[in-house]
Amino acid sequence: MTMSEAVEILADEYGWSSSVPNLSDKLKRGSLRYGEAVELADVLGYDIVWQKRREVR
């Protein structure tokens, strides 16, 4: 999937800006919020999973 395709779906499903440079800039700056990351992962077909680390001794 291209970034343009992802942004188009994000705009349709989640009300994001339809600007590819806007998403690109957020990724470059590291300013993507957690909720946005969850939505982006959803569009890309991924789930974000929190998993407790195994203790290493």
CHARMM-style PDB file with segment names, atoms N, HN, CA, C and O in Angstrom:
ATOM      1  N   MET     1       0.847  -1.170   0.000  1.00  0.00      PROA
ATOM      2  CA  MET     1       0.000   0.000   0.000  1.00  0.00      PROA
ATOM      3  C   MET     1       0.892   1.233   0.000  1.00  0.00      PROA
ATOM      4  O   MET     1       1.879   1.289   0.733  1.00  0.00      PROA
ATOM      5  N   THR     2       0.550   2.209  -0.812  1.00  0.00      PROA
ATOM      6  HN  THR     2      -0.252   2.163  -1.408  1.00  0.00      PROA
ATOM      7  CA  THR     2       1.327   3.451  -0.845  1.00  0.00      PROA
ATOM      8  C   THR     2       0.867   4.382   0.274  1.00  0.00      PROA
ATOM      9  O   THR     2      -0.208   4.200   0.847  1.00  0.00      PROA
ATOM     10  N   MET     3       1.685   5.365   0.571  1.00  0.00      PROA
ATOM     11  HN  MET     3       2.557   5.513   0.106  1.00  0.00      PROA
ATOM     12  CA  MET     3       1.311   6.350   1.577  1.00  0.00      PROA
ATOM     13  C   MET     3       0.061   7.106   1.125  1.00  0.00      PROA
ATOM     14  O   MET     3      -0.802   7.421   1.945  1.00  0.00      PROA
ATOM     15  N   SER     4      -0.040   7.393  -0.153  1.00  0.00      PROA
ATOM     16  HN  SER     4       0.661   7.138  -0.819  1.00  0.00      PROA
ATOM     17  CA  SER     4      -1.225   8.088  -0.683  1.00  0.00      PROA
ATOM     18  C   SER     4      -2.489   7.273  -0.447  1.00  0.00      PROA
ATOM     19  O   SER     4      -3.523   7.818  -0.062  1.00  0.00      PROA
ATOM     20  N   GLU     5      -2.404   5.966  -0.679  1.00  0.00      PROA
ATOM     21  HN  GLU     5      -1.564   5.523  -0.992  1.00  0.00      PROA
ATOM     22  CA  GLU     5      -3.562   5.096  -0.460  1.00  0.00      PROA
ATOM     23  C   GLU     5      -3.934   5.061   1.017  1.00  0.00      PROA
ATOM     24  O   GLU     5      -5.112   5.130   1.370  1.00  0.00      PROA
ATOM     25  N   ALA     6      -2.924   4.952   1.876  1.00  0.00      PROA
ATOM     26  HN  ALA     6      -1.967   4.895   1.590  1.00  0.00      PROA
ATOM     27  CA  ALA     6      -3.175   4.919   3.320  1.00  0.00      PROA
ATOM     28  C   ALA     6      -3.819   6.223   3.787  1.00  0.00      PROA
ATOM     29  O   ALA     6      -4.775   6.200   4.564  1.00  0.00      PROA
ATOM     30  N   VAL     7      -3.306   7.346   3.323  1.00  0.00      PROA
ATOM     31  HN  VAL     7      -2.530   7.364   2.693  1.00  0.00      PROA
ATOM     32  CA  VAL     7      -3.856   8.646   3.715  1.00  0.00      PROA
ATOM     33  C   VAL     7      -5.294   8.794   3.230  1.00  0.00      PROA
ATOM     34  O   VAL     7      -6.131   9.353   3.937  1.00  0.00      PROA
ATOM     35  N   GLU     8      -5.584   8.299   2.037  1.00  0.00      PROA
ATOM     36  HN  GLU     8      -4.903   7.845   1.463  1.00  0.00      PROA
ATOM     37  CA  GLU     8      -6.956   8.377   1.509  1.00  0.00      PROA
ATOM     38  C   GLU     8      -7.924   7.595   2.408  1.00  0.00      PROA
ATOM     39  O   GLU     8      -9.020   8.071   2.705  1.00  0.00      PROA
ATOM     40  N   ILE     9      -7.520   6.406   2.835  1.00  0.00      PROA
ATOM     41  HN  ILE     9      -6.629   6.020   2.594  1.00  0.00      PROA
ATOM     42  CA  ILE     9      -8.369   5.594   3.714  1.00  0.00      PROA
ATOM     43  C   ILE     9      -8.489   6.241   5.094  1.00  0.00      PROA
ATOM     44  O   ILE     9      -9.574   6.272   5.674  1.00  0.00      PROA
ATOM     45  N   LEU    10      -7.380   6.754   5.617  1.00  0.00      PROA
ATOM     46  HN  LEU    10      -6.498   6.728   5.145  1.00  0.00      PROA
ATOM     47  CA  LEU    10      -7.414   7.438   6.919  1.00  0.00      PROA
ATOM     48  C   LEU    10      -8.355   8.632   6.883  1.00  0.00      PROA
ATOM     49  O   LEU    10      -9.089   8.879   7.840  1.00  0.00      PROA
ATOM     50  N   ALA    11      -8.334   9.368   5.785  1.00  0.00      PROA
ATOM     51  HN  ALA    11      -7.738   9.167   5.008  1.00  0.00      PROA
ATOM     52  CA  ALA    11      -9.220  10.527   5.635  1.00  0.00      PROA
ATOM     53  C   ALA    11     -10.680  10.082   5.591  1.00  0.00      PROA
ATOM     54  O   ALA    11     -11.536  10.695   6.229  1.00  0.00      PROA
ATOM     55  N   ASP    12     -10.964   9.027   4.847  1.00  0.00      PROA
ATOM     56  HN  ASP    12     -10.268   8.529   4.329  1.00  0.00      PROA
ATOM     57  CA  ASP    12     -12.340   8.536   4.711  1.00  0.00      PROA
ATOM     58  C   ASP    12     -12.868   7.922   6.007  1.00  0.00      PROA
ATOM     59  O   ASP    12     -13.995   8.203   6.415  1.00  0.00      PROA
ATOM     60  N   GLU    13     -12.056   7.084   6.652  1.00  0.00      PROA
ATOM     61  HN  GLU    13     -11.141   6.856   6.320  1.00  0.00      PROA
ATOM     62  CA  GLU    13     -12.532   6.330   7.804  1.00  0.00      PROA
ATOM     63  C   GLU    13     -12.368   7.042   9.141  1.00  0.00      PROA
ATOM     64  O   GLU    13     -13.155   6.822  10.062  1.00  0.00      PROA
ATOM     65  N   TYR    14     -11.349   7.896   9.253  1.00  0.00      PROA
ATOM     66  HN  TYR    14     -10.710   8.075   8.505  1.00  0.00      PROA
ATOM     67  CA  TYR    14     -11.046   8.498  10.544  1.00  0.00      PROA
ATOM     68  C   TYR    14     -11.010  10.024  10.531  1.00  0.00      PROA
ATOM     69  O   TYR    14     -10.730  10.646  11.556  1.00  0.00      PROA
ATOM     70  N   GLY    15     -11.291  10.627   9.384  1.00  0.00      PROA
ATOM     71  HN  GLY    15     -11.519  10.123   8.551  1.00  0.00      PROA
ATOM     72  CA  GLY    15     -11.335  12.086   9.324  1.00  0.00      PROA
ATOM     73  C   GLY    15      -9.983  12.768   9.326  1.00  0.00      PROA
ATOM     74  O   GLY    15      -9.886  13.956   9.635  1.00  0.00      PROA
ATOM     75  N   TRP    16      -8.930  12.024   8.982  1.00  0.00      PROA
ATOM     76  HN  TRP    16      -9.009  11.059   8.730  1.00  0.00      PROA
ATOM     77  CA  TRP    16      -7.594  12.613   8.910  1.00  0.00      PROA
ATOM     78  C   TRP    16      -7.531  13.596   7.748  1.00  0.00      PROA
ATOM     79  O   TRP    16      -8.384  13.579   6.861  1.00  0.00      PROA
ATOM     80  N   SER    17      -6.527  14.438   7.761  1.00  0.00      PROA
ATOM     81  HN  SER    17      -5.834  14.451   8.482  1.00  0.00      PROA
ATOM     82  CA  SER    17      -6.211  15.291   6.618  1.00  0.00      PROA
ATOM     83  C   SER    17      -5.842  14.389   5.449  1.00  0.00      PROA
ATOM     84  O   SER    17      -5.219  13.344   5.634  1.00  0.00      PROA
ATOM     85  N   SER    18      -6.225  14.793   4.260  1.00  0.00      PROA
ATOM     86  HN  SER    18      -6.731  15.642   4.109  1.00  0.00      PROA
ATOM     87  CA  SER    18      -5.908  13.991   3.073  1.00  0.00      PROA
ATOM     88  C   SER    18      -4.549  14.368   2.484  1.00  0.00      PROA
ATOM     89  O   SER    18      -4.257  14.063   1.328  1.00  0.00      PROA
ATOM     90  N   SER    19      -3.728  15.029   3.289  1.00  0.00      PROA
ATOM     91  HN  SER    19      -3.965  15.277   4.229  1.00  0.00      PROA
ATOM     92  CA  SER    19      -2.414  15.491   2.848  1.00  0.00      PROA
ATOM     93  C   SER    19      -1.326  14.460   3.170  1.00  0.00      PROA
ATOM     94  O   SER    19      -1.062  14.160   4.334  1.00  0.00      PROA
ATOM     95  N   VAL    20      -0.711  13.933   2.131  1.00  0.00      PROA
ATOM     96  HN  VAL    20      -0.925  14.177   1.185  1.00  0.00      PROA
ATOM     97  CA  VAL    20       0.397  12.991   2.329  1.00  0.00      PROA
ATOM     98  C   VAL    20       1.556  13.672   3.058  1.00  0.00      PROA
ATOM     99  O   VAL    20       2.124  13.080   3.975  1.00  0.00      PROA
ATOM    100  N   PRO    21       1.925  14.908   2.673  1.00  0.00      PROA
ATOM    101  CA  PRO    21       3.034  15.564   3.402  1.00  0.00      PROA
ATOM    102  C   PRO    21       2.750  15.727   4.899  1.00  0.00      PROA
ATOM    103  O   PRO    21       3.680  15.704   5.705  1.00  0.00      PROA
ATOM    104  N   ASN    22       1.480  15.890   5.280  1.00  0.00      PROA
ATOM    105  HN  ASN    22       0.724  15.909   4.626  1.00  0.00      PROA
ATOM    106  CA  ASN    22       1.137  16.025   6.687  1.00  0.00      PROA
ATOM    107  C   ASN    22       1.512  14.753   7.458  1.00  0.00      PROA
ATOM    108  O   ASN    22       2.130  14.834   8.519  1.00  0.00      PROA
ATOM    109  N   LEU    23       1.142  13.582   6.931  1.00  0.00      PROA
ATOM    110  HN  LEU    23       0.639  13.516   6.069  1.00  0.00      PROA
ATOM    111  CA  LEU    23       1.510  12.319   7.577  1.00  0.00      PROA
ATOM    112  C   LEU    23       3.020  12.112   7.543  1.00  0.00      PROA
ATOM    113  O   LEU    23       3.620  11.704   8.537  1.00  0.00      PROA
ATOM    114  N   SER    24       3.616  12.391   6.419  1.00  0.00      PROA
ATOM    115  HN  SER    24       3.128  12.723   5.611  1.00  0.00      PROA
ATOM    116  CA  SER    24       5.061  12.232   6.279  1.00  0.00      PROA
ATOM    117  C   SER    24       5.806  13.085   7.306  1.00  0.00      PROA
ATOM    118  O   SER    24       6.766  12.621   7.921  1.00  0.00      PROA
ATOM    119  N   ASP    25       5.368  14.318   7.491  1.00  0.00      PROA
ATOM    120  HN  ASP    25       4.587  14.695   6.992  1.00  0.00      PROA
ATOM    121  CA  ASP    25       6.010  15.207   8.461  1.00  0.00      PROA
ATOM    122  C   ASP    25       5.849  14.685   9.889  1.00  0.00      PROA
ATOM    123  O   ASP    25       6.789  14.750  10.681  1.00  0.00      PROA
ATOM    124  N   LYS    26       4.655  14.164  10.224  1.00  0.00      PROA
ATOM    125  HN  LYS    26       3.892  14.111   9.580  1.00  0.00      PROA
ATOM    126  CA  LYS    26       4.445  13.609  11.566  1.00  0.00      PROA
ATOM    127  C   LYS    26       5.401  12.442  11.812  1.00  0.00      PROA
ATOM    128  O   LYS    26       5.967  12.313  12.898  1.00  0.00      PROA
ATOM    129  N   LEU    27       5.575  11.602  10.807  1.00  0.00      PROA
ATOM    130  HN  LEU    27       5.115  11.707   9.925  1.00  0.00      PROA
ATOM    131  CA  LEU    27       6.472  10.464  10.953  1.00  0.00      PROA
ATOM    132  C   LEU    27       7.918  10.926  11.088  1.00  0.00      PROA
ATOM    133  O   LEU    27       8.671  10.376  11.892  1.00  0.00      PROA
ATOM    134  N   LYS    28       8.311  11.926  10.314  1.00  0.00      PROA
ATOM    135  HN  LYS    28       7.699  12.374   9.662  1.00  0.00      PROA
ATOM    136  CA  LYS    28       9.677  12.448  10.389  1.00  0.00      PROA
ATOM    137  C   LYS    28       9.968  13.094  11.733  1.00  0.00      PROA
ATOM    138  O   LYS    28      11.049  12.917  12.296  1.00  0.00      PROA
ATOM    139  N   ARG    29       8.988  13.853  12.252  1.00  0.00      PROA
ATOM    140  HN  ARG    29       8.110  13.996  11.795  1.00  0.00      PROA
ATOM    141  CA  ARG    29       9.172  14.566  13.522  1.00  0.00      PROA
ATOM    142  C   ARG    29       8.989  13.663  14.741  1.00  0.00      PROA
ATOM    143  O   ARG    29       9.395  14.012  15.849  1.00  0.00      PROA
ATOM    144  N   GLY    30       8.377  12.504  14.525  1.00  0.00      PROA
ATOM    145  HN  GLY    30       8.047  12.220  13.625  1.00  0.00      PROA
ATOM    146  CA  GLY    30       8.067  11.634  15.655  1.00  0.00      PROA
ATOM    147  C   GLY    30       6.928  12.171  16.489  1.00  0.00      PROA
ATOM    148  O   GLY    30       6.889  11.964  17.701  1.00  0.00      PROA
ATOM    149  N   SER    31       5.989  12.869  15.842  1.00  0.00      PROA
ATOM    150  HN  SER    31       6.020  13.037  14.857  1.00  0.00      PROA
ATOM    151  CA  SER    31       4.896  13.495  16.581  1.00  0.00      PROA
ATOM    152  C   SER    31       3.545  12.811  16.353  1.00  0.00      PROA
ATOM    153  O   SER    31       2.499  13.406  16.611  1.00  0.00      PROA
ATOM    154  N   LEU    32       3.564  11.587  15.879  1.00  0.00      PROA
ATOM    155  HN  LEU    32       4.414  11.104  15.670  1.00  0.00      PROA
ATOM    156  CA  LEU    32       2.338  10.819  15.687  1.00  0.00      PROA
ATOM    157  C   LEU    32       1.814  10.416  17.058  1.00  0.00      PROA
ATOM    158  O   LEU    32       2.534   9.787  17.833  1.00  0.00      PROA
ATOM    159  N   ARG    33       0.571  10.769  17.367  1.00  0.00      PROA
ATOM    160  HN  ARG    33      -0.014  11.280  16.738  1.00  0.00      PROA
ATOM    161  CA  ARG    33      -0.016  10.415  18.658  1.00  0.00      PROA
ATOM    162  C   ARG    33      -0.382   8.928  18.674  1.00  0.00      PROA
ATOM    163  O   ARG    33      -0.523   8.305  17.622  1.00  0.00      PROA
ATOM    164  N   TYR    34      -0.534   8.372  19.869  1.00  0.00      PROA
ATOM    165  HN  TYR    34      -0.420   8.879  20.724  1.00  0.00      PROA
ATOM    166  CA  TYR    34      -0.813   6.944  19.999  1.00  0.00      PROA
ATOM    167  C   TYR    34      -2.103   6.570  19.265  1.00  0.00      PROA
ATOM    168  O   TYR    34      -2.135   5.573  18.544  1.00  0.00      PROA
ATOM    169  N   GLY    35      -3.152   7.353  19.441  1.00  0.00      PROA
ATOM    170  HN  GLY    35      -3.126   8.163  20.027  1.00  0.00      PROA
ATOM    171  CA  GLY    35      -4.426   7.068  18.769  1.00  0.00      PROA
ATOM    172  C   GLY    35      -4.271   7.065  17.258  1.00  0.00      PROA
ATOM    173  O   GLY    35      -4.888   6.257  16.565  1.00  0.00      PROA
ATOM    174  N   GLU    36      -3.452   7.964  16.755  1.00  0.00      PROA
ATOM    175  HN  GLU    36      -2.951   8.620  17.318  1.00  0.00      PROA
ATOM    176  CA  GLU    36      -3.190   8.007  15.317  1.00  0.00      PROA
ATOM    177  C   GLU    36      -2.414   6.773  14.871  1.00  0.00      PROA
ATOM    178  O   GLU    36      -2.648   6.233  13.790  1.00  0.00      PROA
ATOM    179  N   ALA    37      -1.491   6.338  15.715  1.00  0.00      PROA
ATOM    180  HN  ALA    37      -1.301   6.777  16.593  1.00  0.00      PROA
ATOM    181  CA  ALA    37      -0.719   5.133  15.393  1.00  0.00      PROA
ATOM    182  C   ALA    37      -1.632   3.915  15.323  1.00  0.00      PROA
ATOM    183  O   ALA    37      -1.459   3.060  14.455  1.00  0.00      PROA
ATOM    184  N   VAL    38      -2.602   3.831  16.231  1.00  0.00      PROA
ATOM    185  HN  VAL    38      -2.742   4.526  16.936  1.00  0.00      PROA
ATOM    186  CA  VAL    38      -3.558   2.725  16.222  1.00  0.00      PROA
ATOM    187  C   VAL    38      -4.383   2.756  14.936  1.00  0.00      PROA
ATOM    188  O   VAL    38      -4.597   1.716  14.313  1.00  0.00      PROA
ATOM    189  N   GLU    39      -4.844   3.931  14.539  1.00  0.00      PROA
ATOM    190  HN  GLU    39      -4.670   4.776  15.045  1.00  0.00      PROA
ATOM    191  CA  GLU    39      -5.632   4.062  13.307  1.00  0.00      PROA
ATOM    192  C   GLU    39      -4.795   3.726  12.077  1.00  0.00      PROA
ATOM    193  O   GLU    39      -5.270   3.037  11.174  1.00  0.00      PROA
ATOM    194  N   LEU    40      -3.568   4.201  12.038  1.00  0.00      PROA
ATOM    195  HN  LEU    40      -3.183   4.760  12.772  1.00  0.00      PROA
ATOM    196  CA  LEU    40      -2.675   3.896  10.925  1.00  0.00      PROA
ATOM    197  C   LEU    40      -2.407   2.396  10.852  1.00  0.00      PROA
ATOM    198  O   LEU    40      -2.438   1.812   9.769  1.00  0.00      PROA
ATOM    199  N   ALA    41      -2.148   1.778  11.981  1.00  0.00      PROA
ATOM    200  HN  ALA    41      -2.122   2.253  12.861  1.00  0.00      PROA
ATOM    201  CA  ALA    41      -1.922   0.332  12.015  1.00  0.00      PROA
ATOM    202  C   ALA    41      -3.153  -0.406  11.490  1.00  0.00      PROA
ATOM    203  O   ALA    41      -3.023  -1.369  10.735  1.00  0.00      PROA
ATOM    204  N   ASP    42      -4.341   0.039  11.885  1.00  0.00      PROA
ATOM    205  HN  ASP    42      -4.447   0.822  12.499  1.00  0.00      PROA
ATOM    206  CA  ASP    42      -5.579  -0.587  11.430  1.00  0.00      PROA
ATOM    207  C   ASP    42      -5.691  -0.541   9.910  1.00  0.00      PROA
ATOM    208  O   ASP    42      -6.009  -1.546   9.273  1.00  0.00      PROA
ATOM    209  N   VAL    43      -5.431   0.620   9.340  1.00  0.00      PROA
ATOM    210  HN  VAL    43      -5.173   1.436   9.858  1.00  0.00      PROA
ATOM    211  CA  VAL    43      -5.506   0.788   7.885  1.00  0.00      PROA
ATOM    212  C   VAL    43      -4.492  -0.113   7.181  1.00  0.00      PROA
ATOM    213  O   VAL    43      -4.760  -0.625   6.094  1.00  0.00      PROA
ATOM    214  N   LEU    44      -3.334  -0.302   7.800  1.00  0.00      PROA
ATOM    215  HN  LEU    44      -3.117   0.115   8.683  1.00  0.00      PROA
ATOM    216  CA  LEU    44      -2.289  -1.134   7.200  1.00  0.00      PROA
ATOM    217  C   LEU    44      -2.487  -2.624   7.481  1.00  0.00      PROA
ATOM    218  O   LEU    44      -1.728  -3.459   6.988  1.00  0.00      PROA
ATOM    219  N   GLY    45      -3.513  -2.955   8.279  1.00  0.00      PROA
ATOM    220  HN  GLY    45      -4.129  -2.276   8.679  1.00  0.00      PROA
ATOM    221  CA  GLY    45      -3.803  -4.353   8.557  1.00  0.00      PROA
ATOM    222  C   GLY    45      -3.037  -4.926   9.737  1.00  0.00      PROA
ATOM    223  O   GLY    45      -2.801  -6.133   9.803  1.00  0.00      PROA
ATOM    224  N   TYR    46      -2.647  -4.064  10.667  1.00  0.00      PROA
ATOM    225  HN  TYR    46      -2.839  -3.084  10.613  1.00  0.00      PROA
ATOM    226  CA  TYR    46      -1.893  -4.494  11.846  1.00  0.00      PROA
ATOM    227  C   TYR    46      -2.653  -4.151  13.115  1.00  0.00      PROA
ATOM    228  O   TYR    46      -3.505  -3.262  13.126  1.00  0.00      PROA
ATOM    229  N   ASP    47      -2.333  -4.870  14.185  1.00  0.00      PROA
ATOM    230  HN  ASP    47      -1.642  -5.592  14.176  1.00  0.00      PROA
ATOM    231  CA  ASP    47      -2.795  -4.552  15.525  1.00  0.00      PROA
ATOM    232  C   ASP    47      -1.574  -4.162  16.340  1.00  0.00      PROA
ATOM    233  O   ASP    47      -0.491  -4.717  16.156  1.00  0.00      PROA
ATOM    234  N   ILE    48      -1.751  -3.210  17.236  1.00  0.00      PROA
ATOM    235  HN  ILE    48      -2.631  -2.759  17.386  1.00  0.00      PROA
ATOM    236  CA  ILE    48      -0.689  -2.868  18.175  1.00  0.00      PROA
ATOM    237  C   ILE    48      -0.985  -3.642  19.448  1.00  0.00      PROA
ATOM    238  O   ILE    48      -2.060  -3.507  20.034  1.00  0.00      PROA
ATOM    239  N   VAL    49      -0.031  -4.449  19.869  1.00  0.00      PROA
ATOM    240  HN  VAL    49       0.842  -4.559  19.393  1.00  0.00      PROA
ATOM    241  CA  VAL    49      -0.234  -5.333  21.018  1.00  0.00      PROA
ATOM    242  C   VAL    49       0.758  -4.959  22.110  1.00  0.00      PROA
ATOM    243  O   VAL    49       1.959  -4.836  21.871  1.00  0.00      PROA
ATOM    244  N   TRP    50       0.228  -4.782  23.309  1.00  0.00      PROA
ATOM    245  HN  TRP    50      -0.748  -4.882  23.504  1.00  0.00      PROA
ATOM    246  CA  TRP    50       1.075  -4.553  24.475  1.00  0.00      PROA
ATOM    247  C   TRP    50       1.314  -5.910  25.107  1.00  0.00      PROA
ATOM    248  O   TRP    50       0.366  -6.614  25.454  1.00  0.00      PROA
ATOM    249  N   GLN    51       2.578  -6.279  25.258  1.00  0.00      PROA
ATOM    250  HN  GLN    51       3.348  -5.707  24.976  1.00  0.00      PROA
ATOM    251  CA  GLN    51       2.907  -7.579  25.818  1.00  0.00      PROA
ATOM    252  C   GLN    51       3.959  -7.400  26.902  1.00  0.00      PROA
ATOM    253  O   GLN    51       4.989  -6.762  26.687  1.00  0.00      PROA
ATOM    254  N   LYS    52       3.683  -7.971  28.069  1.00  0.00      PROA
ATOM    255  HN  LYS    52       2.846  -8.489  28.244  1.00  0.00      PROA
ATOM    256  CA  LYS    52       4.629  -7.877  29.175  1.00  0.00      PROA
ATOM    257  C   LYS    52       5.914  -8.600  28.798  1.00  0.00      PROA
ATOM    258  O   LYS    52       5.890  -9.705  28.256  1.00  0.00      PROA
ATOM    259  N   ARG    53       7.039  -7.952  29.096  1.00  0.00      PROA
ATOM    260  HN  ARG    53       7.059  -7.054  29.536  1.00  0.00      PROA
ATOM    261  CA  ARG    53       8.339  -8.552  28.835  1.00  0.00      PROA
ATOM    262  C   ARG    53       8.594  -9.704  29.781  1.00  0.00      PROA
ATOM    263  O   ARG    53       8.147  -9.701  30.928  1.00  0.00      PROA
ATOM    264  N   ARG    54       9.305 -10.668  29.293  1.00  0.00      PROA
ATOM    265  HN  ARG    54       9.668 -10.671  28.362  1.00  0.00      PROA
ATOM    266  CA  ARG    54       9.739 -11.772  30.128  1.00  0.00      PROA
ATOM    267  C   ARG    54      10.886 -11.278  30.997  1.00  0.00      PROA
ATOM    268  O   ARG    54      11.805 -10.625  30.503  1.00  0.00      PROA
ATOM    269  N   GLU    55      10.836 -11.580  32.269  1.00  0.00      PROA
ATOM    270  HN  GLU    55      10.089 -12.110  32.670  1.00  0.00      PROA
ATOM    271  CA  GLU    55      11.909 -11.124  33.164  1.00  0.00      PROA
ATOM    272  C   GLU    55      13.201 -11.858  32.827  1.00  0.00      PROA
ATOM    273  O   GLU    55      13.221 -13.077  32.661  1.00  0.00      PROA
ATOM    274  N   VAL    56      14.264 -11.093  32.732  1.00  0.00      PROA
ATOM    275  HN  VAL    56      14.247 -10.102  32.866  1.00  0.00      PROA
ATOM    276  CA  VAL    56      15.571 -11.669  32.458  1.00  0.00      PROA
ATOM    277  C   VAL    56      16.428 -11.473  33.699  1.00  0.00      PROA
ATOM    278  O   VAL    56      16.594 -10.353  34.182  1.00  0.00      PROA
ATOM    279  N   ARG    57      16.958 -12.548  34.200  1.00  0.00      PROA
ATOM    280  HN  ARG    57      16.823 -13.458  33.808  1.00  0.00      PROA
ATOM    281  CA  ARG    57      17.789 -12.467  35.413  1.00  0.00      PROA
ATOM    282  C   ARG    57      19.138 -13.046  35.140  1.00  0.00      PROA
ATOM    283  OT1 ARG    57      19.989 -13.075  36.030  1.00  0.00      PROA
TER     284      ARG     57
END
